[in-house]
Amino acid sequence: MKKRDLLIGFSTGVAAGFLIREVAHRIEPTKPAELVLHGIKQSFKEEGPIDGSWIYMKTEPFNRQAVSTDVYRGGISRVREGEIEQFEFFADARTGTVVDLIKL
């Protein structure tokens, strides 16, 4: 096998990989989980400081009656009036909009 054949095969594979990635992102783009968490934290910080936050990096399906979408699941904790408040949220993976907020 010649080096030229190996180089052509490698280049073709890399180009195909980039093309597939671009097509996949254009069809169904999602916001990065860190960016979604940052936006939600900023909203909570308007009401006061937060103590901690987390977010799952993989999306999961979310169904509410007839609506179905992919979401990130995460949580926020803060101290308010001397008591710890904890929230779990579900945010749309495409827009970053919170679709459900549960006080634990």
Beta strands, then each sheet from edge to edge (+ up, - down):
strand 1: 52-55
strand 2: 60-64
strand 3: 67-80
strand 4: 83-92
strand 5: 98-103
sheet 1: 1+ 3- 2+
sheet 2: 1+ 3- 4+ 5-
end
